[in-house]
Amino acid sequence: MRYFDYEKVAHEANIAAGDLDRLCRIIRREFPTDEMMYELHVSRACMAVKQGRAALPKSTESVPVPTA
């Protein structure tokens, strides 16, 4: 079940697929079992980029992604 269409918002915000994947992995670490909270936070992060209130680093390679 999908709660939020964050992929559409990411597309509208011109967030590259790789950047979205990295963002999703970072947020998933915060909400490993709560799908609604996970999708809400991904959606809100994408909306912030879309509205110019936040920006992703030029290369998300510099953003560490927690493992495990």
C-alpha positions, -999 to +999 in steps of 0.1 A: +000+000+000+013+035-009+004+064+014+022+092-005+032+097-041+067+109-033+081+097-066+058+122-084+070+150-062+106+140-066+101+141-104+085+175-102+115+187-080+139+174-106+155+150-081+175+124-099+166+087-094+199+080-077+195+109-054+160+098-045+172+063-038+199+076-015+174+099+003+150+070+007+177+048+022+187+075+047+151+080+058+143+043+059+170+040+085+149+064+107+117+045+101+125+008+094+091-006+102+067+024+098+058+026+061+035+056+066+061+077+085+088+067+060+068+078+030+056+110+048+092+120+055+104+112+020+075+132+006+082+161+029+119+162+019+110+161-018+084+189-013+110+210+005+134+207-024+106+214-049+096+246-029+132+257-027+133+254+011+160+227+010+186+215-014+203+182-020+241+182-021+254+185-057+265+149-053+248+128-027+279+106-027+291+129+001+261+120+022+268+089+042+241+062+040+239+040+071+242+003+065+224-026+082 
